Amino acid sequence: MYMAPLPARIVNISQDKSVNEGDDVNFFCLAVGRPEPTVTWKDFKYGLMSEGEFLEITEIKRHQAEEFECITNNGVAPPDTRRVKVTVNYPPVITEVKNMPAQLGKTAILRCEAMAVPTASFEWYRDDRRPVESDNTLKIKNEKTRSLLLFTNVTEKHFGNYTCFASNRLGASNASMLLFRPGAVYGGVASLNGRLSGVGLWFCLSISVLMKV
């Protein structure tokens, strides 16, 4: 009995996923058609292809957060395609630390940049662990991936060590930096301290800066 050909079409596909870095991820894409269609997965970041209805990613890394396209084809009609997206969550990583010279009565900026998914929240502390708050000479400006301390009129009280604390629900990282007067003698330390959530592994990168008269 003759069976008329039917174009390949996708009838069921995984929904978008949000996972933590290190998780295993599985996607499926089910298709029908006559003759039996092929199913291929393609990732848009690297252009890699894999055959079959199931796509498995073991211990996913943050750079693998992207869209994947399912393509089904049986030669009867143009291929049917649909996409899914995976978001990879990871704790904050502070990417830049820099000590900053400042002149009395002038403006100055301390920057704290952190990569994280979900986006990090920022807090600032002075060397004696007091939270930094905005006033008429200092403003805190939080942006998507960074926080700025804006000094509009530097005074003696502003010189010292500041710590930026970046956190999300997966973990936290902090960095310390020095606001100093050029020409003064300081034994300042700019440092990065990070914690990998769930592992209890701490790492520390320290950069010592000594200004000489």
N, C-alpha and C positions, 0 to 999 in steps of 0.2 A: 504494500500500500504506500502510495506516494505521500510523503510528509513535506509540506511546503516549508521552505527556509524561513527562519525568524531572526530578525536582527538581534545581536547581543545587547543586553541591557543589564545594568546593575540594579538588583532588587533589595539589597540590604548592605549597609556599610557601617563601620564603627563610628561613634560620635567623636568629636574633638576631645582630647584628654589633657589634663593637667597633672603632672607627676613630679616626684622629688628626684633629684639627681641620684643615680645609682639604682633606681627601680628598673624592673623588667617591664617592657611595654609590648602589648600584642594588639594588632589591628586585624580586622577581617573585612573582606569585600566579596559578596556573593553575587553571582551573575547567572542569567539564563539566556538561552538562544538555541537555534538549530541551524547548522550543526553546533556541537558543544563549543562554547567560546573559551578562549584563553583569558587569563587574568594576570596582569602585570602591575607591579608597584614601581613608582618612580619618585625619588626625592628631588626637590627643586634646588637644594643647596649644592649638591655634588653631581646631579644627573645620573646617579646610580640606579640600576634597574634590578628587580628581583621577580621571579616567576611564582605564581601560586596565589591562592585566595587569602593566605595568612602572611602577615608581615610581623616578624619578631625582632625586637631590639633588646639586647641583654645589657643590663647596667648602663642605662642611657646617660650620656654626658650633656652638659649645658650647651655645647656647640651643636648638638643634634636637635635642638628645638627648631622645628620648621614645619612646612607643609609637605604632605605626601599625597600623590595622585594615584588613584586606582584606574586602570585602563582595561577595558574588556573588548574583545574583538573576535568575530568569527567570519569576516570577509563578506558578510551580506550587506552591511551598511557601514558608514563611518563609525569608528570606535565610540563607545560610551565611556565617559570619564566623570569621576567625582573626587573631591579632595577632603582630607582630614588634616587637622593641625594638632601638634603636640607642644605643650608648654612645659619647660623644665624649670622647676623651682630650685634655688640654691641660696645658701646664706651669704650675707654681704662680704665682699672682698674690697678693702680700701686700696685704691690703685695709685695714689700719689700722696707723698708727704714732703713738705718743704718748709724749712725755717725761713722767716721773713724779716728783713730789716725794716725799721720804721723811724721816721723823724718826728720829734715833738711838734705838735700843732698841725701835722700833715695827715693825709689819709693812708690807710693800709688795709690789706685784705689777707685773711687766712682762708685757704680752700681745703675742703675735704670731699674727695670724690669716691664713690663706692658703687660697684656693680652688684646687683642683687635681683632676684625674682622670688617673691614679690618685691616691689620697690622698697628700698630701705627707708626707715625713719631716722632722723639725725638729732643728736643732742650734743651740746658742748659743755665742757667743765674746765675750771681753772686748776692751777697746780695744787691748790688745797682742797680739791674735789667739790668746790662750790659750783652749782649750775650757773652757766653764763646766761644772762637775760639781757634783752634789748633795753637801751636807754637812749639819752639824747646824744651820746658819743659813740654808740656801738649798736649795730643792727645785725640780726641773724636773718639770712635769706636762704630759704630752702627751695631747691629746684628738684627735678626728677631724679637725677643721679648724683647731685652734689649739694653741699651746704657751704655757705659763705659767711665769714665773720667780717663785717664791714666796719672799720674804725674811721669815723669821719673827722675826729680831732684827737690825735694820739696824745695821751698824757702819761706821766710816770706810772700811774696805777695800771696802765694797760700792758706794760712790759712783763713778760713771764711766759710760763708754759701753759699751753691749751691742749685739751684732749677732745678729739671728735669721737663720738660713739655712734656707730651705724648698726641698726638691728632690723630684723624681720622675724617672722614666726619660726624660721629654721635656725637662727643663730645670730651671732653678733661679731663685730670686729671694731677695734679702736686704734686710733693713731694720735700721737702727741707731736706737737710742733711748737717752736719758740718764736715769740714776737720780741725782737731785741733792737737796741739802739746801736747803729753802726759806730765802730770805734771803741765800744765798751768791751770788757773781757767777760765772756760767757762760756760756761761749760754746758752747752745745750745738747739735748738729745732729741732727735726726730726718730720715732719708732713706729713700727707696725706690729700690732698684736692681733692674731686671728684665732678663732675657735671653729673647728669643724664639728657641727652639731651631730650628736649621736655617737661620735667616735671618741670624744674626750681628748682629742689630739690638739695640742697648742703649738703654734709656731710663732717665732718672734724674729723680726728683722730690724736691727737697730743701726742708725746712722748717726755718729757723733759729730757735732760741729763745734769747733773752738775758734772764736773770733779773737784775733790778736790786735793789740794797739799798734 
